[in-house]
Amino acid sequence: MLHFSRCAAVTYALICNLTPVEAELKEPLRHSVYYIPDAKVMLCVLPKAGSSSFFHWLYNASTEGHNWNDCPNRMDTHNVHPSNVRSKCWESVPGERQHKFKIFRIEDLPMDTQNEVTTSDDVFRFSLVRDPVSRAISGWKSKLACDSTGYIVDTRDRPIALEELYKITGSPYLLNVDCLDLPEFADELVKIKMDGNMGLLHKRKMVDHFSSSSLTCAFSDIKYQQIALLESFQYTEPSVQLRYLADRLNLSLEKFPYGHTHASSDSEHKPHRNVNMTAELYAKLHSAYSMDFASLGMCIGSALPQNYWY
């Protein structure tokens, strides 16, 4: 197994300033982008980039202590994740819970409103992202890995993820397998990249867990005031960028639930270095997300610290 050292030029505490190329969006934003009108805050929070911790905190802090898992309505739909802002749990209930603000998925807003939200100087735009290779591996563990790996795989979602991958790549063998090993997953990602279809991942169910962060958040089109990298704070304390957001929303970070790696079945707290990572495999994964590494100002090459947890 190879270990990768961090490039000297990389700092996980801050990501470079991004300058948008165009003023208006080419198409509606989807899934991972949210808007809080009362605070004039836009969020792009990617799955497998600390989204669970982030939305559990947002829900708890915005209701002054209520926990998402205690809301009976969270089971009303298939999506029981706190990022499901369409859930009745995000609605205030007189005498029971009061939300400080209403939050919307931006795709539920008219296109002219989306363009206003993404261009206005009055809107604070925040994104939470993760090292692209690490996020892809985490998405594979969650949605596509085989049971034999020992990871806790979403077996109900795995057939859907395989079907959605087939719709994008057209690889016939995907119709005849129940799971993918990591090299097979990497090969599919490279094919998607070579075919120019990375932009399709964030538009389809389940496979948005390994979508391109730069395309999902439209980094080339939108100016973000703060972009936080998960690795900069998930095991220690909130990053500077997250503090800016909390101040804007007037929320406390005291109970922010710090992130976790995807658990294996034998231990919920065990570091997972059992990914058989080779130089060839890492190169494939890196090439699939080369746009993300470039747009986030992260160094190209061996960008993972030696003690990195996959």
PyMOL commands that set and color helices and strands:
alter all, ss='L'
color gray80, all
select helices_A, chain A and resi 51-62+68-70+72-75+88-90+106-108+111-119+132-143+147-149+158-169+172-176+182-194+198-203+207-210+213-216+230-232+240-249+279-288+290-295
alter helices_A, ss='H'
color red, helices_A
select strands_A, chain A and resi 33-36+41-45+104-105+124-129+226-229
alter strands_A, ss='S'
color yellow, strands_A
deselect
rebuild
show_as cartoon
